[in-house]
Amino acid sequence: MSITGDCDDVVVSGDNLVIAATEIDDLIVRGNNNVIAVQDLDNVEVSGSGNHVGWDPAYEDDPDVENHGPKNVLRHDAVGSAELDL
């Protein structure tokens, strides 16, 4: 799934999703084993397990991160590259 444009609040509720987004102010992930790449991410809150959330440090180098689950990877290179091609 691809999300373009500037989004204020995005809630992802599901499992095994792959999402690419341009800009999200507040991302809430409720699910398991999701892969989410966001070019510009301000805040992220993750519940569940096995989620990978990454962002491009050229656009956002220090988002607010809240991790409420095991085996989640929340960092700029979490989806395999610091350069996210969306």
C-alpha positions, -999 to 999 in steps of 0.1 A, spaced: 0 0 0 12 35 -8 2 67 10 11 100 -7 7 135 6 9 149 41 -10 129 67 -17 141 102 -28 109 119 -25 74 105 -36 42 124 -24 9 110 -44 -20 124 -36 -53 108 -10 -79 103 16 -86 76 11 -52 58 37 -34 37 32 3 36 52 32 21 43 68 29 56 102 21 48 122 53 31 112 85 29 134 116 16 107 141 17 70 132 1 44 154 7 7 146 -15 -19 162 -7 -53 147 21 -77 140 48 -82 114 42 -50 94 68 -32 74 63 5 72 86 30 54 79 67 59 100 94 43 92 120 69 79 107 103 74 129 133 59 105 160 54 67 160 37 45 186 38 7 181 20 -20 198 23 -56 187 53 -77 177 77 -80 148 69 -46 132 96 -27 113 92 10 110 118 31 91 123 67 80 146 87 60 171 106 82 175 133 55 139 143 63 135 133 99 165 124 121 149 121 155 112 112 156 94 105 190 93 67 193 71 47 217 76 9 216 51 -12 235 58 -46 221 85 -72 216 106 -77 185 98 -44 170 125 -25 151 120 13 150 149 31 135 159 49 103 174 17 87 147 -7 99 135 -15 64 169 -21 50 181 13 38 186 48 49 175 59 15 138 51 11 126 52 -25 89 59 -23 
